Amino acid sequence: MGSLVKYLLVLLVVAFGLWTLVSRLRGPDRGASGAAPRKPGAANPVEMVQCAHCGLHLAATDAVAEGSRLYCSDAHRRLGPVANPPA
C-alpha cells in the first residue's frame, strides 16, 4: 500500500510538470474563449493627415478642411498654406 501512494505521488508531480511545460509553450493566457487577449489601447487604425500650414500630423477626423487642404486649426486655415511646411 505504501509503494502505491509513492507511485501516485510521483505520477502527480510528473503530470503537473508536463501541464506547466505545455502551458508555457502555448504562450500567454488566452482566457476561456481561446482568443488572444486584446492589448490596452489597441483599436482600429486612424488615418493621419498633415497640416498644410505647420506640418503637424493629426487625425483626419480632427482636421479643418478648406478645399483639398487640411489644417490643424481654424487659425492656420485662415493663415493659409506654407510652401514647405516643417517636417
Contacts in CASP RR format, 6 or more apart in sequence:
PFRMAT RR
TARGET T0000
AUTHOR 0000-0000-0000
METHOD contacts of the structure
MODEL  1
MGSLVKYLLVLLVVAFGLWTLVSRLRGPDRGASGAAPRKPGAANPVEMVQ
CAHCGLHLAATDAVAEGSRLYCSDAHRRLGPVANPPA
28 36 0 8 1.000
28 37 0 8 1.000
29 37 0 8 1.000
30 36 0 8 1.000
30 37 0 8 1.000
31 37 0 8 1.000
46 59 0 8 1.000
46 60 0 8 1.000
46 61 0 8 1.000
47 59 0 8 1.000
47 60 0 8 1.000
48 57 0 8 1.000
48 58 0 8 1.000
48 59 0 8 1.000
48 60 0 8 1.000
49 57 0 8 1.000
49 58 0 8 1.000
49 59 0 8 1.000
49 60 0 8 1.000
49 63 0 8 1.000
49 70 0 8 1.000
50 56 0 8 1.000
50 57 0 8 1.000
50 70 0 8 1.000
50 85 0 8 1.000
51 57 0 8 1.000
51 58 0 8 1.000
51 63 0 8 1.000
51 70 0 8 1.000
51 71 0 8 1.000
51 72 0 8 1.000
51 73 0 8 1.000
51 76 0 8 1.000
51 85 0 8 1.000
52 69 0 8 1.000
52 70 0 8 1.000
52 71 0 8 1.000
52 76 0 8 1.000
52 80 0 8 1.000
52 81 0 8 1.000
52 82 0 8 1.000
52 85 0 8 1.000
53 71 0 8 1.000
53 72 0 8 1.000
53 76 0 8 1.000
53 77 0 8 1.000
53 79 0 8 1.000
53 80 0 8 1.000
53 81 0 8 1.000
53 82 0 8 1.000
53 85 0 8 1.000
54 72 0 8 1.000
54 76 0 8 1.000
54 82 0 8 1.000
54 85 0 8 1.000
54 86 0 8 1.000
55 72 0 8 1.000
55 85 0 8 1.000
55 86 0 8 1.000
55 87 0 8 1.000
56 72 0 8 1.000
58 72 0 8 1.000
60 70 0 8 1.000
62 72 0 8 1.000
63 70 0 8 1.000
63 71 0 8 1.000
63 72 0 8 1.000
64 70 0 8 1.000
64 71 0 8 1.000
64 72 0 8 1.000
64 73 0 8 1.000
64 74 0 8 1.000
64 76 0 8 1.000
64 77 0 8 1.000
65 71 0 8 1.000
66 77 0 8 1.000
66 80 0 8 1.000
69 80 0 8 1.000
69 81 0 8 1.000
71 77 0 8 1.000
71 80 0 8 1.000
END
